[in-house]
């Protein structure tokens, strides 16, 4: 025999040995088709697990797992109910054989035993299409680790396996576990319901405790992944030590438990999520009670959420509020009575060796244990029990379809596993008011419930306080939770209290849930939907107060008509316009008189016309600035001033020339008069000014701009471009030069005849214009605001008044009140007197 043959024989002998009969299987009922059941009746096997058989513990020697025994009774009840129903499987007797999986230590042998045939052989074949194992389907086991172990064997034969409480999402991978179905929502929904509960109560600072097995590691990791995107932080995570089979603790494990509870005492987190089978929790909660750790909210995973033995530890109500995730309660009529019914059936022999009475139909001790918990099991409602109950019915409905059952009966065909599996996938029936069908992942979409532990003997010990719908992924109807706190207030579990509106979070440490709250400064706001850790700046046209959550539009500030300064300046401009208009009328009526001619004659009207237009254009300073108003301010007014000042300058120069230069430079004076020197000079100056203004406009925009008021950031000043004061200084530079020249010529002619001596009037106009322009440009350089616009308008009006009244006012006074001096004879006498003094 070659190596391959020897290897095949060795494997065959191994499988044959493992498939030896399981001594003292817990429950057995013969039938046409057998169901295999794997339930945890005892946490650990006390003794030795041999290769070819398993010594099953006796009830009197070991503590029984009440919930596991309750689930096993549910399978018995469902099978008996189906056998008594003449319509579902008529003339077909459904049997069962159930084995204690002893938590995780006894999984492989029962799986191989169920796969073997009546001769306990599990032959090696290339094709198992016509292989008939001992059972047609297996119900169980109850935990994910055991389920995956068993499924690795059963999936090779496509033997249907329906688990009633294994939630690991890997079981939904049909490429790896094609024969596994579940009558319980997967871990994805369990975690989602738990996270939504944390979010509902605003608990973002929690502790996670997990057992050291796959269940604890996988579910705690899955929860951590979910919390990472939900702004919930884990203060710390610890692994609970697993006790010995006899529940005794080693000194190291005891020290570990003391350290964990001590860490809980010191932590500010008051919500503790526990992922662990109930096996590891008895000693833990005893330590919690010993150290008097109270005031916490304990969130139980489905593995211990409705465990009656833990609940029987009534002192736990001092430890805080207990909430748990479990399947919905579906009452099963008649099951509570069946659970404690003492069976009169005798145990069939079937060539099995008997090792004594065990947890089977003949075990009074097991029934006594169950009866002691019957009240709490009845009040708590049938939750996981319904998952077992519906699993059995799913197999029965699949057999009904596969065997072609009708009112006349069913065919007694050989049932192959690969034939039954697709029929189970296709079942769709109503059971106790609930629709039973499997989704694409092989899961039954039963609702989940949030339950609260209660110790009032007259009430449901596991009262439902909320429900979760897997199809909608939504937790709803959260109500009537009795908190173990003063005044029944919801416990607070936050590393840092929520910030007030308008406060940003400054992280403290490594956890995003730990932070300081800092007020957002004025001009910034907090958009919590975008970033809770940074205040966003307001747009340039908006502003905010301290701790604002949004910005408001800044108030636009400009010179308005209803303001007192505006009214005062406009009234002053109106007075100037009327007085200038009166001057025009007076000068027009006395245009041939010596006073008008000595003031410049026709050139006076060249000065008065721009003054009138400038007064009329004063309203462009009032109201929101526009492109046209900014053009008027930067171009029109300065051109008007240039015309007036150039006329005054040339007039001063001309008077000096007549009296002092005519005799010295007669030829030059003759050319000045012949070629209309004054008008040429005024035209040249105006052209130069237009070039300066045009260049300035090209260099700086005339579009209105907004600037923040430095004294009040809530106000946005609407004005011409921010370089307006620079443009004004450039545009005024030529006028300032002309004013200096005019002042110089006027000062030179201070000794001229009285009627021609205009030094003091021109000096007043030029000094006022020069000083006011310099003051305005200086003020604009250091201050920006509506006051600048008011001051600019006031200076403009005052300069216009200075020319109107300062230069033309005295002459009108002379014309109106001293007409005897407005004659050629008087002027000639004055000139003769000046000439005689010079000689």
C-alpha positions in Angstrom: 0.0 0.0 0.0 1.4 3.4 -1.0 1.6 6.5 1.1 -1.6 7.9 -0.3 -3.5 4.7 0.5 -2.0 4.6 4.1 -3.0 8.3 4.6 -6.6 7.6 3.4 -6.9 4.6 5.7 -5.6 6.6 8.6 -8.1 9.4 8.0 -10.9 6.8 7.6 -10.0 5.3 11.0 -9.8 8.7 12.6 -13.3 9.7 11.3 -14.6 6.3 12.3 -13.3 6.7 15.8 -14.7 10.2 16.1 -18.1 9.1 14.8 -18.4 6.5 17.6 -21.8 6.7 19.4 -22.0 9.6 21.8 -22.6 8.0 25.1 -25.8 9.1 26.9 -26.9 11.7 24.4 -29.2 14.1 26.2 -32.5 13.5 24.4 -33.4 11.0 21.7 -36.7 10.5 19.9 -36.9 8.0 17.1 -38.6 9.0 13.8 -38.7 8.8 10.1 -36.4 11.8 9.8 -34.1 12.9 12.6 -33.0 16.4 13.6 -29.8 16.9 15.4 -29.6 19.4 18.2 -26.6 21.0 19.8 -27.3 22.9 23.0 -25.1 24.1 25.9 -26.4 22.3 29.0 -23.1 22.6 30.9 -20.4 25.2 30.6 -17.5 22.7 30.7 -17.0 19.0 30.9 -15.5 17.9 34.1 -13.4 15.0 33.1 -11.5 13.7 30.1 -12.6 13.9 26.5 -11.5 10.7 24.9 -11.0 10.2 21.2 -13.7 7.7 20.7 -16.4 8.7 23.2 -17.6 11.5 25.4 -18.5 11.1 29.0 -21.5 13.4 29.5 -21.8 14.8 33.0 -24.6 14.0 35.3 -27.0 16.7 36.6 -26.2 16.0 40.2 -22.5 16.5 39.7 -22.5 19.7 37.6 -24.3 23.0 37.5 -26.8 23.1 34.7 -27.1 25.9 32.2 -30.8 26.8 32.6 -31.1 28.8 29.4 -29.6 26.0 27.3 -31.9 23.4 28.8 -34.8 25.8 28.1 -33.8 26.0 24.4 -33.5 22.2 24.2 -37.0 21.9 25.6 -38.2 24.3 22.9 -36.9 22.0 20.2 -38.6 19.0 21.8 -41.8 21.0 22.1 -41.7 22.1 18.4 -41.1 18.5 17.2 -44.0 17.1 19.3 -46.2 19.9 18.0 -45.3 19.1 14.4 -45.9 15.4 15.0 -49.3 16.1 16.4 -50.2 18.4 13.5 -51.8 16.2 10.8 -51.5 18.9 8.1 -47.8 19.7 8.1 -46.1 16.3 7.9 -49.0 13.8 7.7 -47.9 10.2 8.3 -44.4 11.3 8.9 -42.8 11.1 12.3 -40.1 13.7 13.0 -37.5 12.6 15.5 -34.5 14.2 17.2 -31.2 13.5 18.9 -29.7 16.2 21.0 -26.2 16.5 22.5 -24.7 18.7 25.1 -22.0 20.8 23.3 -20.6 21.8 26.7 -20.1 25.4 25.6 -17.2 24.8 23.1 -15.3 21.7 24.3 -17.7 19.2 22.6 -18.4 20.2 19.1 -16.4 18.1 16.7 -17.5 14.6 17.8 -21.2 15.4 17.8 -20.9 16.9 14.3 -19.1 13.8 12.9 -21.5 11.6 14.8 -24.5 13.3 13.2 -22.8 12.9 9.8 -22.2 9.2 10.3 -24.7 6.5 9.5 -26.3 3.9 11.8 -23.1 1.8 11.7 -21.2 4.9 13.0 -19.0 4.9 9.9 -18.2 8.1 8.0 -16.8 6.7 4.8 -14.5 8.7 2.5 -16.1 9.2 -0.9 -15.5 11.2 -4.0 -19.2 12.0 -4.3 -21.6 12.4 -1.4 -24.6 13.1 -3.5 -26.2 9.9 -2.4 -24.9 9.8 1.1 -27.5 9.8 3.8 -26.2 10.9 7.2 -27.8 10.2 10.5 -29.8 13.4 10.6 -31.4 15.6 7.9 -30.6 18.9 9.6 -28.9 20.2 12.8 -30.2 22.9 15.1 -27.4 24.8 16.8 -25.0 25.4 18.4 -25.6 28.6 20.3 -22.3 30.5 19.9 -20.4 31.6 16.8 -17.2 29.9 17.6 -18.8 26.5 17.9 -21.1 27.1 15.0 -18.1 27.8 12.7 -16.4 24.7 13.9 -19.4 22.5 13.2 -20.1 24.3 9.9 -16.7 23.5 8.5 -17.7 19.8 8.6 -21.4 20.1 7.7 -20.8 22.4 4.7 -18.8 19.7 3.0 -22.0 17.6 2.9 -24.4 20.6 2.5 -26.1 19.3 5.6 -28.5 22.2 6.7 -27.5 23.8 9.9 -29.7 26.4 11.5 -28.2 28.3 14.5 -30.5 30.2 16.8 -28.1 32.6 18.5 -24.7 32.7 16.6 -24.5 36.3 15.4 -21.0 36.4 13.8 -21.3 38.1 10.4 -18.8 35.6 8.9 -21.5 33.1 8.9 -23.3 35.1 6.2 -20.4 34.3 3.8 -22.1 31.6 1.8 -19.0 30.8 -0.1 -17.4 29.6 3.1 -20.6 28.4 5.0 -23.1 27.5 2.3 -25.3 25.3 4.6 -25.6 27.7 7.6 -28.8 29.6 8.2 -29.8 31.7 11.2 -33.0 32.5 13.0 -31.5 35.6 14.6 -30.3 38.9 13.2 -26.5 39.1 12.7 -23.9 41.0 14.6 -24.2 43.9 12.2 -27.8 44.6 13.4 -26.9 43.9 17.0 -24.1 46.5 16.9 -26.3 49.0 15.0 -29.0 48.8 17.7 -26.4 49.2 20.4 -24.8 52.3 18.7 -28.1 53.9 18.1 -29.0 53.5 21.8 -25.7 55.1 22.8 -26.4 58.0 20.4 -30.0 58.4 21.7 -28.9 58.9 25.2 -25.8 60.9 24.2 -23.3 58.5 25.8 -20.0 59.1 24.0 -17.6 57.9 26.7 -17.9 54.2 27.3 -15.9 51.2 28.6 -15.8 47.9 26.6 -15.3 44.6 28.4 -14.9 41.5 26.3 -14.2 37.8 26.9 -11.0 36.3 25.6 -12.7 34.0 23.1 -13.6 34.7 19.5 -17.0 36.1 20.5 -15.6 38.8 22.7 -12.7 39.7 20.4 -14.8 39.9 17.2 -17.8 41.8 18.6 -15.7 44.3 20.5 -13.7 44.9 17.3 -16.9 45.3 15.3 -18.2 47.8 17.9 -15.0 49.8 17.8 -15.2 50.1 14.0 -18.8 51.4 14.3 -18.0 53.9 17.0 -15.1 55.4 15.0 -17.6 57.0 12.7 -20.2 58.0 15.3 -18.2 60.3 17.6 -18.3 57.8 20.5 -15.0 57.1 22.3 -13.9 54.0 24.2 -12.3 55.1 27.5 -10.6 51.8 27.8 -11.1 48.2 26.8 -10.3 45.1 28.9 -10.4 41.3 28.5 -12.2 39.4 31.2 -10.5 36.2 32.4 -12.2 32.9 31.7 -12.7 30.9 34.8 -11.9 27.2 35.3 -14.5 24.5 34.6 -15.5 24.4 38.3 -15.9 28.3 38.4 -12.9 28.6 40.6 -10.5 31.6 40.0 -6.7 31.4 40.0 -4.9 34.1 42.0 -3.8 35.7 38.7 -7.4 35.9 37.4 -8.6 37.3 40.7 -6.0 40.0 40.6 -7.0 40.7 37.1 -10.7 41.1 38.0 -9.8 43.4 40.9 -7.7 45.6 38.6 -10.5 45.8 36.0 -13.1 46.8 38.6 -10.7 49.3 40.2 -10.2 50.8 36.8 -13.9 51.2 36.4 -14.1 52.9 39.7 -11.5 55.5 38.6 -12.9 56.1 35.1 -15.4 58.9 34.4 -17.2 56.6 31.9 -20.4 55.4 33.3 -21.6 53.1 30.5 -20.0 49.7 30.3 -20.6 47.4 27.3 -19.9 43.8 28.0 -19.4 41.2 25.2 -19.0 37.8 26.9 -20.7 34.5 27.5 -22.4 34.4 30.9 -19.7 31.9 32.0 -17.1 34.6 32.5 -19.4 37.1 34.2 -20.4 35.4 37.5 -17.0 36.0 39.2 -16.8 39.5 37.6 -20.0 40.7 39.0 -19.3 39.3 42.4 -16.1 41.4 42.3 -18.2 44.4 41.2 -20.4 43.9 44.2 -17.5 43.4 46.6 -15.9 46.7 45.6 -19.3 48.4 45.7 -19.1 49.8 42.2 -22.4 51.5 41.6 -24.1 54.0 39.3 -23.1 52.5 36.0 -25.2 51.6 33.0 -24.4 48.0 31.9 -25.2 47.1 28.3 -25.4 43.4 27.8 -24.8 41.7 24.5 -27.3 39.0 23.4 -25.1 36.3 24.9 -26.1 37.2 28.5 -28.9 39.8 28.1 -31.6 37.4 29.3 -29.6 34.9 31.4 -31.8 33.9 34.3 -28.9 32.7 36.5 -27.1 36.0 36.4 -30.4 37.8 36.9 -30.9 35.7 40.0 -28.0 37.5 41.6 -30.4 40.1 43.0 -27.7 42.2 44.5 -26.8 43.3 41.0 -29.5 46.0 41.2 -27.1 48.0 43.3 -24.6 48.1 40.5 -26.7 50.3 38.3 -29.0 50.0 35.4 -28.9 46.9 33.2 -29.9 47.1 29.5 -29.5 44.4 26.9 -29.9 43.5 23.3 -32.0 40.5 22.5 -34.5 39.1 20.0 -38.1 40.1 20.3 -40.5 38.3 22.6 -42.9 35.9 20.9 -45.2 34.0 23.3 -45.4 30.3 22.4 -48.7 28.9 23.7 -48.3 25.8 25.9 -44.5 25.9 26.1 -44.3 27.1 29.7 -46.3 24.1 30.9 -44.3 21.8 28.6 -41.0 23.0 30.0 -41.7 21.6 33.5 -43.8 18.6 32.4 -42.5 15.3 33.7 -42.3 12.9 30.8 -43.6 9.4 31.1 -41.7 8.2 28.1 -39.1 5.5 28.5 -35.7 6.0 26.9 -35.3 3.9 23.7 -32.4 1.5 23.8 -31.4 1.4 20.1 -28.3 -0.7 21.0 -26.9 2.2 23.0 -24.9 1.6 26.1 -26.4 3.2 29.2 -24.3 5.0 31.7 -27.1 6.1 34.1 -29.8 8.7 34.2 -28.7 12.0 32.7 -30.3 15.3 31.6 -33.0 13.5 29.5 -36.6 12.6 29.8 -35.9 10.7 33.0 -33.9 13.3 34.8 -35.9 14.7 37.8 -33.0 16.8 39.0 -32.8 18.7 35.8 -36.5 19.3 36.0 -36.2 20.5 39.5 -33.5 23.0 38.5 -35.8 24.2 35.6 -38.8 24.5 37.9 -36.8 26.8 40.2 -36.3 29.2 37.3 -39.7 28.6 35.6 -41.2 31.8 37.0 -38.5 34.1 35.6 -38.4 32.1 32.3 -42.2 32.5 31.9 -42.3 36.2 32.8 -39.3 37.0 30.5 -41.2 35.8 27.5 -40.0 33.4 24.9 -37.2 35.2 23.0 -34.4 32.9 21.9 -36.8 30.1 22.5 -38.8 31.3 19.4 -35.6 31.2 17.4 -35.2 27.5 18.1 -39.0 27.0 17.6 -39.0 28.7 14.2 -35.8 26.8 13.1 -37.5 23.4 13.7 -40.6 24.6 11.8 -38.5 25.9 8.9 -37.0 22.3 8.5 -40.5 20.9 8.8 -41.9 23.2 6.1 -38.9 22.3 3.9 -39.6 18.6 4.3 -43.3 19.2 3.6 -42.3 20.7 0.2 -39.6 18.2 -0.6 -41.8 15.1 0.3 -44.7 16.5 -1.7 -47.0 16.4 1.3 -50.7 16.9 1.0 -53.9 15.9 2.9 -53.4 12.3 1.8 -49.9 12.1 3.3 -46.2 12.4 2.3 -43.8 10.4 0.2 -41.4 8.4 2.3 -38.4 9.3 0.1 -34.8 9.2 1.1 -33.9 12.8 1.9 -30.4 13.9 0.9 -28.9 17.0 2.6 -28.3 18.9 -0.7 -32.0 18.4 -1.6 -33.3 19.7 1.7 -31.0 22.8 1.9 -32.5 24.8 -1.0 -36.0 23.9 0.2 -35.2 25.5 3.6 -33.9 28.6 1.8 -37.3 28.9 0.0 -39.6 28.5 3.0 -42.0 31.4 3.5 -44.8 30.8 6.1 -46.4 32.5 9.1 -45.6 31.3 12.5 -47.4 32.8 15.5 -48.1 36.0 13.6 -44.6 36.4 12.2 -43.4 35.8 8.7 -40.6 33.2 8.5 -38.3 33.4 5.5 -34.5 33.7 5.0 -32.8 36.6 3.3 -29.8 36.5 0.9 -27.4 36.0 3.9 -29.5 33.1 5.2 -30.8 35.2 8.2 -34.3 35.5 9.6 -35.2 39.2 10.0 -36.7 39.1 13.5 -36.9 42.4 15.3 -34.5 43.1 18.1 -35.4 44.6 21.5 -33.7 46.7 24.1 -34.6 45.2 27.4 -34.1 46.4 31.0 -33.5 44.1 33.9 -36.0 44.4 36.7 -36.1 42.6 40.1 -39.8 43.1 40.9 -41.1 39.6 41.2 -44.5 40.6 39.9 -43.1 42.1 36.6 -41.3 40.9 33.6 -37.6 40.6 34.6 -36.5 41.5 31.1 -38.9 44.4 30.2 -38.8 45.7 26.7 -38.0 49.4 26.5 -37.2 49.8 22.7 -37.4 47.9 19.4 -35.1 47.7 16.4 -36.2 46.9 12.9 -33.4 45.2 10.9 -35.1 46.1 7.6 -35.2 49.8 8.4 -32.0 49.8 10.6 -33.8 52.0 13.0 -34.2 52.0 16.8 -37.6 53.3 17.9 -40.1 53.5 20.8 -37.5 54.1 23.5 -39.7 54.6 26.6 -40.2 54.0 30.3 -36.6 53.2 31.4 -36.2 53.2 35.2 -32.7 54.6 35.9 -30.9 53.7 39.0 -30.1 57.4 39.7 -31.5 60.2 41.9 -34.8 61.5 40.5 -34.7 58.9 37.8 -32.5 61.1 35.6 -30.6 59.7 32.5 -27.0 59.0 33.5 -24.4 61.1 31.9 -21.4 59.4 30.4 -19.2 62.0 28.6 -15.5 62.7 28.8 -16.4 66.4 28.3 -19.8 68.1 28.4 -21.2 69.3 25.1 -20.0 72.7 24.2 -22.5 75.5 24.1 -23.6 76.9 20.7 -20.8 79.0 19.2 -18.0 77.2 21.1 -15.4 75.1 19.3 -13.8 72.0 20.7 -10.1 72.0 21.5 -9.0 68.3 21.8 -7.4 67.2 25.1 -5.5 64.0 24.9 -5.9 61.3 22.3 -9.7 60.9 22.3 -11.9 63.2 20.2 -14.6 63.0 22.9 -12.3 64.8 25.4 -12.0 68.5 24.7 -12.2 72.0 26.0 -14.8 74.5 24.9 -13.5 77.8 23.5 -15.7 80.7 22.4 -15.6 81.6 18.7 -14.2 85.1 18.4 -16.2 88.0 16.8 -16.0 87.7 13.0 -16.1 83.9 13.2 -18.8 81.3 13.7 -19.1 77.6 14.4 -20.7 75.4 11.7 -21.1 72.1 13.6 -22.1 70.2 10.5 -18.8 70.9 8.9 -16.2 71.2 11.7 -16.7 71.3 15.4 -13.0 71.9 16.1 -12.5 75.1 14.3 -14.4 78.4 13.9 -15.0 79.5 10.3 -14.4 83.1 9.4 -17.4 85.1 8.2 -17.5 86.3 4.6 -16.3 89.9 4.0 -19.8 91.2 3.8 -20.9 89.6 7.1 -20.0 89.7 10.8 -20.8 87.8 13.9 -20.7 88.3 17.7 -18.8 86.2 20.1 -20.1 82.6 20.3 -22.3 83.0 17.2 -23.3 80.0 15.2 -24.0 82.0 12.0 -23.0 85.4 10.5 -25.3 88.3 9.9 -24.9 90.9 7.1 -23.0 93.9 8.1 -24.8 97.2 8.1 -23.8 99.3 5.1 -22.8 102.8 6.1 -22.7 105.8 3.7 -23.8 109.4 3.8 -27.6 109.5 3.9 -30.1 112.3 3.4 -31.7 112.1 6.8 -28.5 112.5 8.8 -27.9 115.8 10.6 -24.5 116.4 9.1 -25.8 115.9 5.6 -28.7 118.3 6.1 -26.3 120.9 7.5 -23.8 120.7 4.6 -26.6 120.6 2.0 -28.1 123.8 3.5 -24.7 125.4 3.4 -24.3 124.3 -0.2 -27.7 125.7 -1.0 -26.7 129.0 0.6 -23.6 129.0 -1.5 -25.5 128.2 -4.7 -28.0 131.0 -4.1 -25.3 133.6 -3.2 -23.2 132.6 -6.2 -26.3 132.9 -8.4 -26.9 136.4 -6.9 -23.3 137.3 -7.7 -23.8 136.2 -11.3 -26.9 138.5 -11.5 -25.1 141.4 -9.9 -22.0 141.0 -12.1 -24.2 140.6 -15.2 -26.0 143.8 -14.5 -22.8 145.7 -13.7 -20.6 144.1 -16.3 -19.3 147.4 -17.7 -18.5 148.9 -14.4 -14.9 149.3 -13.2 -15.3 146.9 -10.2 -16.4 144.1 -12.4 -13.8 144.8 -15.0 -11.0 145.1 -12.4 -12.2 141.7 -11.0 -11.5 140.1 -14.4 -14.5 141.1 -16.5 -15.6 138.1 -18.7 -13.2 135.9 -16.8 -15.4 136.3 -13.7 -18.2 134.4 -15.4 -15.7 131.7 -16.3 -15.1 131.3 -12.6 -18.8 131.6 -11.5 -20.1 129.0 -14.0 -18.0 126.1 -12.5 -18.9 127.3 -9.0 -22.6 127.0 -9.8 -22.2 123.6 -11.4 -20.1 122.4 -8.4 -22.8 123.5 -6.0 -25.4 121.7 -8.1 -23.3 118.5 -8.0 -23.1 118.3 -4.2 -25.8 115.6 -4.0 -23.4 113.1 -5.6 -21.8 112.8 -2.1 -25.1 111.6 -0.6 -26.4 108.1 -0.9 -24.7 104.8 -1.9 -21.6 105.5 -4.0 -21.8 104.5 -7.6 -19.3 104.6 -10.5 -20.8 107.9 -11.7 -20.7 109.5 -8.3 -17.1 108.4 -7.7 -16.2 110.0 -11.1 -17.9 113.2 -10.1 -16.0 113.3 -6.8 -12.6 112.5 -8.3 -12.9 114.4 -11.6 -15.7 117.0 -11.8 -15.1 118.8 -8.5 -11.3 119.1 -9.0 -11.7 120.4 -12.5 -14.1 123.1 -11.2 -11.6 124.1 -8.6 -8.8 124.1 -11.1 -10.7 126.5 -13.4 -11.5 128.9 -10.5 -8.0 128.8 -9.0 -6.3 129.2 -12.3 -8.5 132.2 -13.1 -7.6 133.8 -9.7 -3.9 133.0 -10.2 -3.8 134.5 -13.7 -5.8 137.5 -12.5 -3.3 138.1 -9.7 -0.4 137.8 -12.1 -2.1 140.1 -14.6 -2.6 142.9 -12.1 1.0 142.7 -11.0 2.1 142.8 -14.7 0.0 145.9 -15.4 1.4 148.0 -12.5 4.9 146.6 -12.2 6.0 144.9 -15.3 4.3 146.8 -18.1 6.9 149.5 -18.0 9.9 147.1 -17.6 8.8 144.5 -20.1 6.4 146.3 -22.5 6.9 143.9 -25.3 6.1 140.9 -23.2 3.1 142.6 -21.8 1.9 143.5 -25.3 2.2 139.8 -26.4 0.3 138.7 -23.2 -2.6 140.9 -24.1 -2.5 140.4 -27.9 -2.6 136.6 -27.7 -5.2 136.4 -24.8 -2.6 135.2 -22.3 -5.0 134.7 -19.4 -7.3 132.4 -21.4 -4.4 130.5 -22.8 -3.0 130.0 -19.4 -6.4 128.8 -17.9 -6.9 126.5 -20.9 -3.4 125.0 -20.5 -3.8 124.4 -16.8 -7.2 122.8 -17.4 -5.8 120.5 -20.1 -2.9 119.5 -17.8 -5.4 118.8 -15.0 -7.5 116.6 -17.3 -4.4 114.6 -18.1 -3.6 114.1 -14.4 -7.2 113.2 -13.6 -7.4 110.7 -16.5 -4.1 109.1 -15.6 -5.2 108.7 -12.0 -8.5 107.1 -13.0 -6.6 104.6 -15.2 -4.3 103.8 -12.3 -7.0 103.4 -9.7 -10.5 102.0 -10.2 -13.6 104.1 -9.8 -15.7 101.2 -8.6 -17.2 101.6 -5.2 -15.7 99.4 -2.5 -16.6 98.3 1.0 -14.3 98.6 4.0 -14.9 97.5 7.5 -15.4 100.4 10.0 -12.3 100.2 12.3 -14.4 101.4 15.2 -17.3 99.1 14.7 -16.7 95.9 12.7 -20.5 95.3 12.4 -20.6 98.3 10.0 -19.3 98.0 6.4 -18.4 101.4 4.9 -19.4 101.8 1.3 -17.2 104.3 -0.4 -15.2 105.0 -3.5 -12.0 103.0 -4.0 -9.7 102.6 -1.0 -7.0 104.7 -2.7 -9.3 107.6 -3.0 -7.3 109.8 -0.7 -4.2 109.1 -2.9 -6.1 110.1 -6.0 -7.4 113.1 -4.3 -3.9 114.2 -3.3 -2.6 113.7 -6.8 -5.6 115.5 -8.3 -5.2 118.4 -5.8 -1.5 118.8 -6.2 -1.8 121.1 -9.3 -4.5 123.2 -7.5 -2.2 123.5 -4.5 0.6 124.7 -6.7 -1.7 127.3 -8.3 -2.9 128.4 -4.9 0.7 129.0 -3.8 1.4 131.0 -7.0 -1.8 133.0 -6.6 -0.9 133.7 -3.0 2.6 134.9 -4.1 1.3 137.2 -6.9 -1.3 138.6 -4.5 1.3 139.2 -1.9 3.5 140.9 -4.4 0.7 143.3 -5.3 -0.2 144.3 -1.8 1.0 147.9 -2.4 -1.2 148.3 -5.5 -4.1 150.8 -5.5 -6.9 149.9 -3.1 -9.4 149.1 -5.9 -6.9 146.7 -7.4 -5.3 145.4 -4.2 -6.9 141.9 -3.8 -4.1 140.5 -1.8 -6.0 139.9 1.4 -9.0 138.3 -0.4 -6.9 136.1 -2.6 -4.7 135.2 0.3 -7.7 134.2 2.3 -9.1 132.0 -0.5 -5.7 130.4 -1.3 -4.6 129.8 2.3 -8.0 128.3 3.2 -8.0 126.0 0.1 -4.4 124.9 0.7 -4.9 124.2 4.4 -8.2 122.4 4.0 -6.9 120.2 1.2 -3.8 119.2 3.2 -6.0 118.6 6.3 -8.4 116.4 4.3 -5.7 114.3 2.7 -4.0 113.8 6.1 -7.3 112.8 7.7 -8.0 110.3 4.9 -4.6 108.7 5.4 -5.2 107.9 9.1 -8.9 107.3 9.2 -11.5 105.6 7.1 -15.2 105.9 7.7 -18.4 107.7 6.9 -16.8 110.7 8.6 -14.4 110.9 5.7 -17.2 111.4 3.2 -18.8 114.0 5.4 -15.5 115.9 5.9 -14.8 115.6 2.1 -18.1 117.1 1.3 -17.8 119.9 3.9 -14.3 120.9 2.7 -15.6 121.0 -0.9 -18.5 123.2 0.1 -16.4 125.5 2.2 -13.8 125.9 -0.6 -16.6 126.8 -3.0 -17.9 129.3 -0.4 -14.4 130.6 0.1 -14.1 131.5 -3.6 -17.7 132.7 -3.9 -17.8 134.9 -0.9 -14.1 135.4 -0.3 -13.3 136.6 -3.7 -16.5 137.9 -5.2 -18.2 139.0 -1.9 -16.2 142.2 -1.3 -16.8 143.3 -4.9 -20.6 142.8 -4.7 -20.5 144.7 -1.4 -18.7 147.6 -3.2 -21.2 147.5 -6.1 -24.2 147.4 -3.9 -23.2 149.7 -1.0 -20.6 152.1 -2.5 -21.8 152.8 -6.0 -19.9 156.2 -5.9 -16.7 154.2 -5.9 -17.8 152.1 -8.9 -17.1 154.9 -11.4 -14.2 155.4 -13.9 -13.4 158.8 -12.3 -12.9 157.2 -8.9 -10.7 154.5 -10.2 -8.6 157.0 -12.2 -8.1 159.1 -9.1 -6.9 156.1 -7.2 -4.5 155.1 -10.0 -3.1 158.7 -10.2 -2.5 158.8 -6.5 -0.6 155.5 -6.6 1.5 156.8 -9.5 2.3 160.0 -7.7 3.5 158.1 -4.6 5.7 155.9 -6.8 7.3 158.9 -8.4 
